[in-house]
Structures are given as structure tokens and as C-alpha cells.
Amino acid sequence: MRLSLVVVFLIYLLNAIAPAHLLAARPARTEDIVKINVFEYSPLQPQKTLTDFLKFVRKNSQGIDNLRAQYLVAELFIQQGNHKQASEILQGLAAVALNDEFFNISVLQKLADCYMHLGLFQQAAESYTNASQGNIKAIVPESVLGLAVTSLALGHREEAYLKFQELTAFYPAYKNQTRFMLPLGLIQWENSKYEDALAYFSKDGKNPASLYFAGLCQRSLKRPVDAMATFKKIVREHSNTVWADRAKFELGETFYQQKDFPLAYKSFSPIFEENPSDLWQILALYRLACSDLHVKRYRPAETKYWALRRQTKKHPLYPRVTYLLTESLAEQKKIMLRCKGLF
């Protein structure tokens, strides 16, 4: 069933445009005062509706009302997941200097968020920096947090941690707001502060992403039983998310790190079988081969390593696979017979 929403825009043209002597010359009529523009909205074409609305605003509105309307459209594009088009609108707004500092800083903050979603981390850092230097206290902490996450994305762990310390020192309320637990925990996790990171992730227990990293922290803290319980919880309660696939692998990885190779093999086998031509298949096959090698099942291990060499020529695992294959052959004193095929 096709739904439609009619949006009626009223523009009072007479008082804004017509000269005073024309106003006095004839009586005002409704059609002189009001211009009606009708847009038909279809749930199947939300982007088109927003684009048409944007064209209308730019053509028929002026001044601050025009800019605020464009900002609204940019926010609607963001809600639709169209960060590229939203960023294009916000870039235009950021180029206009207004006396309204709140509006200016809000534009920079939204623009930085868009850059983050688009993977333009350096541009995001610049916009967050500009926003954080403003005098709008309601926006500054959000910008500092954005800078911390951007630093992390750029690989600047120490800088990210300094921003984390600044944020939590000057705005302590952020340490208890659920929606900030994942980014704040990640900053600490990346800096190997696993106990502190776990405290943050644990406050966001309904988020499978936070649970996943909580499990990694528990494993790093030598608490494998807790880690396995956390990974099982993700698989059980969030089975339709990407985090369930990750948790299944990490469950097997926990067994592997505990040198329980039979249980590791049991965990990795269904991942390999259920995810053909997938990243998880490659990782699971690698761990299956490693498990074979540890229990001296050389022939199955070599079969898997050779298969991995064919699949991972451009993968970071390739050198490691080649090394372990040579190790398997060396342990059997077959290395001189097969080294020609390795290099």
C-alpha cells in the first residue's frame, strides 16, 4: 500500500516583497498572500523527497531561515544513513559565518560526525577541533569525545587516551552514560588498560559490541571462563548480529589459547563449514590447521595450510601460513623435499 504525506509550505510573500504603494492600491486577497507548495512523500523514495525539499528551500527561502531549513534536511539525510549528501549540505553551511555561534558550532559537530561515518578521519578531526574551541558548553564535551575516537581511528592511541582523561576529568557525567561506554571503553582497551575498559563495557550489558570487547578484556585478564560465558551470551542473545559470528570465533580462540585443541577444533569446524568464502572461514581454517599441527596431525594440517596459501596471497596471514607449513614439514624432516613449492 502506497502511503503519501502532503507537506504544505506557507510563504507570506505580500508583506515581504510587494511595495507599500501596491499594498494600499488594492485589497489583499488570499491568493496574493499565500503560496502553496505540495510535496508527495513516498516511503519508497525518501531521498527524492528530501532532495526536492532542499531545492525548494534554496529557491524560496532567504537568510537564517534558509540555513536552518538546510540544516534540518542534512539531519534528515543523516537519519536516512546518507552521510555523503548530508556532509555536502553541511560543508556549504560551514562556509557561512553567522552571529549565531550555537548554529555555527552545531554545523561543525554534525559535519565531523558525517566525516567519521565516511571514514574521512583527518577531516573529522579538524571539524571536531574547531567545534571544541567554541564557547558552547553543551557541545564541547561531544567534540572532545569525537576527537578521542578520531585519534583512535587514526592510530594515535596515546592522544586518544589523553582526550579520554580530559573528558572524564572535566565532564565526569560522561563516565556513567550508557551510550558512551563503548567508545570510552575502546580507548582504554586499545591502550591495554583491560581492567578499566572492562568496567566501562560492563555498564553497557545490552549492547553486543560492548559484550564482545568485555569478553576480549576478560580473556586478556586471564579469566577464560568469564570470557567464554560472555561469548556464549552474545551467541545466545544476539544471534542475528555480526557480533554473534565474532563471538563464535572468539569462543574457539579462547579454547585454543588455553591449549584445549580438541574443543578448539570442535568450535572452529562449524564456523568453517557455515561461512564459505568468508573472512571467518579463512580464520577458522587457519586455527583448524594450527590445532592439527599442535597435536601432530601433519597431513590434515598441511592440506589446510596449502589451501590457505592459495586463498591468502594478499592476506596478512600469508607469511604466517607459509612459516607454519615449513614448520610442519621440518618436524617430519620433509622440508628439503617440499621447499621448492613454498617459495
C-alpha positions as CSV (number, residue, x, y, z in Angstrom):
1,M,0.0,0.0,0.0
2,R,1.4,3.3,-1.0
3,L,1.3,6.0,1.6
4,S,1.7,9.6,1.0
5,L,2.3,12.6,3.1
6,V,1.4,16.1,1.9
7,V,3.6,18.8,3.2
8,V,2.2,22.3,2.8
9,F,4.5,25.3,3.0
10,L,3.1,28.8,3.5
11,I,5.1,31.7,2.3
12,Y,3.9,35.2,3.1
13,L,5.0,36.9,0.0
14,L,3.0,40.1,0.1
15,N,4.4,41.8,3.2
16,A,7.9,40.6,2.4
17,I,8.0,41.5,-1.3
18,A,5.3,43.9,-2.5
19,P,6.0,47.7,-2.3
20,A,3.9,49.7,0.2
21,H,2.0,51.7,-2.5
22,L,0.8,48.4,-4.1
23,L,-0.5,47.2,-0.8
24,A,-2.6,50.3,-0.5
25,A,-3.8,50.2,-4.1
26,R,-5.9,47.1,-3.9
27,P,-7.4,44.9,-1.2
28,A,-5.4,41.9,-0.2
29,R,-6.7,38.5,-1.5
30,T,-5.8,35.1,-0.2
31,E,-4.0,34.1,-3.4
32,D,-1.8,37.2,-3.1
33,I,-0.7,36.3,0.4
34,V,-0.2,32.6,0.4
35,K,1.8,30.4,-2.0
36,I,1.2,26.7,-1.5
37,N,3.8,24.1,-2.5
38,V,2.8,20.4,-2.2
39,F,5.3,17.6,-2.0
40,E,4.2,14.0,-2.1
41,Y,6.2,11.7,0.1
42,S,6.6,8.0,-0.6
43,P,8.2,5.6,1.8
44,L,9.9,4.1,-1.2
45,Q,11.6,7.4,-2.2
46,P,12.6,9.3,0.9
47,Q,15.8,10.6,-0.7
48,K,13.9,12.1,-3.6
49,T,11.5,13.9,-1.2
50,L,14.4,15.4,0.8
51,T,16.2,16.4,-2.4
52,D,13.1,18.2,-3.7
53,F,12.5,19.9,-0.3
54,L,16.2,21.1,-0.3
55,K,15.8,22.6,-3.8
56,F,12.6,24.3,-2.7
57,V,14.2,25.8,0.4
58,R,17.2,27.1,-1.5
59,K,14.9,28.7,-4.1
60,N,12.2,30.2,-1.9
61,S,13.7,31.0,1.5
62,Q,16.3,33.5,2.5
63,G,18.6,34.4,5.3
64,I,18.8,32.4,8.5
65,D,15.6,30.6,7.8
66,N,17.1,29.2,4.7
67,L,20.2,28.0,6.5
68,R,18.2,26.4,9.4
69,A,16.0,24.6,6.9
70,Q,19.1,23.2,5.1
71,Y,20.4,22.1,8.5
72,L,17.2,20.2,9.1
73,V,17.4,18.5,5.7
74,A,21.0,17.5,6.5
75,E,19.8,15.9,9.8
76,L,17.1,14.0,7.9
77,F,19.7,12.7,5.4
78,I,21.8,11.5,8.4
79,Q,18.8,9.7,9.8
80,Q,18.4,8.0,6.4
81,G,22.1,7.0,6.5
82,N,23.1,9.3,3.6
83,H,26.1,10.9,5.3
84,K,27.6,11.9,2.0
85,Q,24.8,14.1,0.9
86,A,24.4,15.4,4.4
87,S,28.1,16.4,4.5
88,E,27.7,18.3,1.2
89,I,24.9,20.4,2.7
90,L,26.8,21.0,6.0
91,Q,30.0,22.0,4.1
92,G,28.0,24.8,2.5
93,L,26.6,25.9,5.8
94,A,30.0,25.8,7.5
95,A,31.3,28.2,4.9
96,V,28.8,30.8,6.1
97,A,29.8,32.8,9.2
98,L,26.7,33.8,11.3
99,N,26.4,35.7,14.5
100,D,24.7,32.6,16.0
101,E,27.6,30.7,17.5
102,F,25.4,27.8,18.6
103,F,24.3,27.2,15.0
104,N,27.9,27.5,13.7
105,I,29.3,25.0,16.2
106,S,26.3,22.6,15.7
107,V,27.1,22.6,11.9
108,L,30.8,21.8,12.6
109,Q,29.8,19.0,15.0
110,K,27.4,17.4,12.6
111,L,29.9,17.7,9.7
112,A,32.5,16.0,11.8
113,D,30.1,13.1,12.6
114,C,29.4,12.7,8.9
115,Y,33.2,12.6,8.1
116,M,33.6,9.9,10.7
117,H,30.9,7.8,9.1
118,L,32.5,8.3,5.7
119,G,35.9,7.2,7.0
120,L,37.4,10.7,6.5
121,F,39.1,10.8,9.9
122,Q,41.5,13.6,9.3
123,Q,38.7,15.9,8.1
124,A,36.6,14.8,11.1
125,A,39.5,15.7,13.5
126,E,39.7,19.2,12.0
127,S,36.0,19.8,12.4
128,Y,35.9,18.4,15.9
129,T,38.9,20.6,16.9
130,N,37.1,23.7,15.6
131,A,33.9,22.8,17.4
132,S,35.7,22.1,20.7
133,Q,37.3,25.5,20.6
134,G,33.9,27.2,20.7
135,N,32.1,28.6,23.8
136,I,29.0,26.4,23.6
137,K,29.4,24.2,26.7
138,A,26.7,21.8,25.6
139,I,28.7,20.8,22.5
140,V,32.3,21.0,23.7
141,P,32.4,17.6,25.5
142,E,30.8,15.9,22.5
143,S,33.6,17.4,20.3
144,V,36.3,16.2,22.8
145,L,34.8,12.7,22.7
146,G,34.8,12.9,18.9
147,L,38.4,13.9,18.9
148,A,39.3,11.0,21.1
149,V,37.6,8.5,18.8
150,T,39.1,10.1,15.7
151,S,42.5,9.9,17.2
152,L,41.9,6.2,17.9
153,A,40.8,5.7,14.3
154,L,44.0,7.4,13.1
155,G,46.1,5.1,15.2
156,H,47.1,7.7,17.8
157,R,46.3,5.7,20.9
158,E,48.1,7.9,23.4
159,E,46.5,11.0,22.1
160,A,43.1,9.3,22.3
161,Y,43.8,8.4,25.9
162,L,44.7,12.0,26.8
163,K,41.4,13.2,25.3
164,F,39.6,10.5,27.3
165,Q,41.3,11.8,30.5
166,E,40.3,15.3,29.6
167,L,36.7,14.4,29.0
168,T,36.2,12.3,32.2
169,A,38.1,14.9,34.4
170,F,36.1,17.9,33.2
171,Y,32.8,16.2,32.4
172,P,32.5,13.3,34.9
173,A,28.9,12.6,34.0
174,Y,30.1,11.0,30.7
175,K,31.5,8.1,32.8
176,N,28.0,6.9,33.5
177,Q,26.0,7.5,30.4
178,T,25.4,4.2,28.6
179,R,25.7,5.4,25.1
180,F,29.3,6.5,25.7
181,M,30.5,3.2,27.3
182,L,31.6,1.6,24.1
183,P,33.8,4.4,22.7
184,L,35.3,5.2,26.2
185,G,36.0,1.5,26.8
186,L,37.6,1.1,23.4
187,I,40.0,3.9,24.0
188,Q,41.2,2.1,27.2
189,W,41.2,-1.3,25.5
190,E,43.4,-0.1,22.7
191,N,45.8,1.2,25.4
192,S,45.9,-2.2,27.1
193,K,44.1,-1.0,30.2
194,Y,41.8,-4.0,30.2
195,E,40.5,-3.8,33.8
196,D,39.4,-0.2,33.3
197,A,38.0,-0.9,29.9
198,L,36.0,-3.9,31.2
199,A,34.4,-1.6,33.8
200,Y,33.0,0.6,31.0
201,F,31.9,-2.3,28.8
202,S,30.1,-3.9,31.7
203,K,27.9,-0.9,32.1
204,D,26.5,-1.4,28.6
205,G,25.5,-5.0,29.0
206,K,22.7,-5.0,26.4
207,N,25.0,-3.9,23.6
208,P,26.5,-7.0,21.8
209,A,29.5,-4.9,20.7
210,S,30.3,-3.9,24.4
211,L,29.8,-7.5,25.4
212,Y,32.2,-8.7,22.7
213,F,35.0,-6.4,23.9
214,A,34.2,-7.2,27.5
215,G,34.9,-10.9,26.6
216,L,38.2,-9.9,25.0
217,C,39.2,-8.0,28.1
218,Q,38.3,-10.9,30.3
219,R,40.5,-13.2,28.2
220,S,43.4,-10.7,28.3
221,L,43.0,-10.6,32.1
222,K,43.4,-14.4,32.3
223,R,39.8,-15.0,33.0
224,P,38.9,-17.5,30.3
225,V,35.8,-18.9,32.0
226,D,34.3,-15.5,32.2
227,A,35.3,-14.7,28.6
228,M,33.7,-17.9,27.3
229,A,30.5,-17.2,29.3
230,T,30.3,-13.7,27.7
231,F,30.9,-15.0,24.2
232,K,28.2,-17.7,24.7
233,K,25.8,-15.0,25.9
234,I,26.3,-13.0,22.7
235,V,25.7,-16.1,20.5
236,R,22.6,-16.9,22.6
237,E,21.0,-13.4,22.9
238,H,22.2,-11.6,19.8
239,S,22.3,-14.4,17.2
240,N,21.2,-12.2,14.4
241,T,24.0,-9.7,14.7
242,V,27.5,-9.7,13.2
243,W,28.8,-9.9,16.8
244,A,27.5,-13.4,17.1
245,D,29.8,-14.6,14.3
246,R,32.7,-12.8,16.0
247,A,31.8,-14.4,19.4
248,K,31.7,-17.9,17.9
249,F,35.2,-17.4,16.6
250,E,36.5,-15.9,19.9
251,L,35.0,-18.8,21.8
252,G,37.1,-21.2,19.8
253,E,40.1,-18.9,20.1
254,T,39.7,-19.0,23.9
255,F,39.9,-22.8,23.9
256,Y,42.9,-22.6,21.5
257,Q,44.8,-20.2,23.8
258,Q,44.1,-22.5,26.7
259,K,45.7,-25.3,24.6
260,D,42.4,-27.2,24.6
261,F,42.8,-28.2,21.0
262,P,40.0,-30.8,20.8
263,L,37.4,-28.2,22.0
264,A,39.0,-25.5,19.8
265,Y,38.7,-27.9,16.8
266,K,35.1,-28.5,17.7
267,S,34.4,-24.8,17.9
268,F,36.1,-23.8,14.6
269,S,34.7,-26.6,12.5
270,P,31.1,-25.3,12.2
271,I,32.4,-21.8,11.5
272,F,34.5,-23.1,8.6
273,E,31.5,-25.1,7.3
274,E,28.9,-22.4,7.7
275,N,30.8,-19.5,6.2
276,P,32.1,-20.5,2.7
277,S,34.4,-17.9,1.1
278,D,34.2,-15.7,4.1
279,L,36.7,-14.0,6.3
280,W,35.6,-16.2,9.2
281,Q,36.2,-19.3,7.1
282,I,39.8,-18.3,6.4
283,L,40.4,-17.6,10.1
284,A,38.7,-20.8,11.2
285,L,40.6,-22.8,8.7
286,Y,43.8,-21.3,9.9
287,R,43.1,-22.2,13.5
288,L,41.9,-25.7,12.5
289,A,45.3,-26.2,10.7
290,C,47.1,-24.9,13.8
291,S,45.2,-27.3,16.0
292,D,46.1,-30.2,13.8
293,L,49.8,-29.2,13.9
294,H,49.8,-28.9,17.7
295,V,48.5,-32.5,18.1
296,K,50.9,-33.7,15.3
297,R,48.2,-34.4,12.7
298,Y,50.6,-33.3,10.0
299,R,48.8,-34.5,6.9
300,P,45.5,-32.7,7.7
301,A,47.4,-29.7,8.8
302,E,49.4,-29.5,5.6
303,T,46.3,-29.9,3.5
304,K,44.7,-26.9,5.2
305,Y,47.9,-24.8,5.0
306,W,48.2,-25.4,1.3
307,A,44.6,-24.4,0.8
308,L,45.2,-21.3,2.9
309,R,48.2,-20.4,0.8
310,R,46.0,-20.3,-2.3
311,Q,43.4,-18.2,-0.6
312,T,45.6,-15.7,1.3
313,K,48.2,-14.5,-1.1
314,K,47.2,-10.9,-0.4
315,H,46.1,-11.6,3.2
316,P,48.2,-10.7,6.3
317,L,48.0,-14.4,7.3
318,Y,50.0,-15.4,4.2
319,P,53.6,-15.2,5.7
320,R,52.4,-16.9,8.9
321,V,50.8,-19.7,6.9
322,T,54.0,-20.3,4.9
323,Y,56.0,-20.3,8.1
324,L,53.8,-22.9,9.8
325,L,53.7,-25.1,6.8
326,T,57.5,-25.2,6.8
327,E,57.4,-26.0,10.5
328,S,55.1,-28.9,9.8
329,L,57.4,-30.2,7.1
330,A,60.5,-29.6,9.2
331,E,59.1,-31.6,12.1
332,Q,58.7,-34.6,9.7
333,K,62.1,-34.0,8.1
334,K,60.5,-33.4,4.7
335,I,61.4,-29.7,4.4
336,M,64.1,-30.2,1.7
337,L,61.7,-32.3,-0.4
338,R,59.0,-29.6,-0.4
339,C,60.7,-26.2,0.0
340,K,60.7,-25.7,-3.8
341,G,57.0,-25.4,-3.8
342,L,56.9,-22.9,-1.0
343,F,58.9,-20.0,-2.4
